[in-house]
Amino acid sequence: MKTISGTDPQVIAPVSDAGSDFAPKGVSLPDYVYGRLREDIFDMRLLPGDQITETEIAAYFNVSRTPVREALQRLQGDGLMQGYVRGGWEVVPIDFKRFEDLYELRKLIEIHAISKLCAGPASAIDTALIEQQKAIWCVPPSERLSDGRKVAMLDEKFHLALVRAAGNLEMASTFERLTDRIRIVRRLDFIYGDCVQSTYDEHVAILAQIGAHGAADAVKLMTAHIEDGHVDVTQITLHRLHSARASAGAERLAYVQVKVMR
């Protein structure tokens, strides 16, 4: 996790009653709280619409409100939280129209990158990035990973590597921010869906077409890869939300205890 720019890291000390494991040595308080809350949101332990306060979170992690506020402000910048008065915060409800727009932008960027990788001279692209991805994905079935969380991270790096390899750094920066925005739904397909093996197959096919300069086929493969993934994550997200809400009463996080008056 990154240290917040412009702040002096407050190195966390061991806690005794935070209801969680100790933070790694040297990790700042804002980073630690940010990472834990972010994971709770991504894993749907903290649900869209859940309301929390800085005071409750600070008590849960046994820290002051200052690092908690910094962590929540970062989550707000990520589009995951929204703040109210008197230290109250709410998990942003999932906006499927927003994700549809983000996936459309993702497709535009990746199709452009794929076309450039297939058509451009080798001197215009970062071939080392492509070769690194081949080493990860073009492996025998027996060497493929099965852990959905690990494959989800590798999948993000695969798509970002292709965009970076095309050479437009501003586009790559935009794509990295976009990837961060859709992670909350995108990773669900790897954890709760059945896409790990198909992801390997589709990445191998895309890399093969890039190597063969088959722009039309590469674009077709990438388009189907993104669109099919969007359909799957939408269905899984709806199902997970329903399941999470049904079991929320028994599995409520300790710091989700209040309703904030707006």
Secondary structure, DSSP 4 states (H G I P E B T S, - for coil): -PPPTTS---BPPP-SSSSSPPPPTT-BHHHHHHHHHHHHHHTTSS-TT-EEEHHHHHHHHT--HHHHHHHHHHHHHTTSEEE-STTEEEEPPP-HHHHHHHHHHHHHHHHHHHHHHHHS-GGGS-HHHHHHHHHHHSS-GGG----HHHHHHHHHHHHHHHHHHTT-HHHHHHHHHHHHHHHHHHTHHHHHSS-HHHHHHHHHHHHHHHHTT-HHHHHHHHHHHHHHHHHHHHHHHHHHHHHHHHHTTTS--TT-------
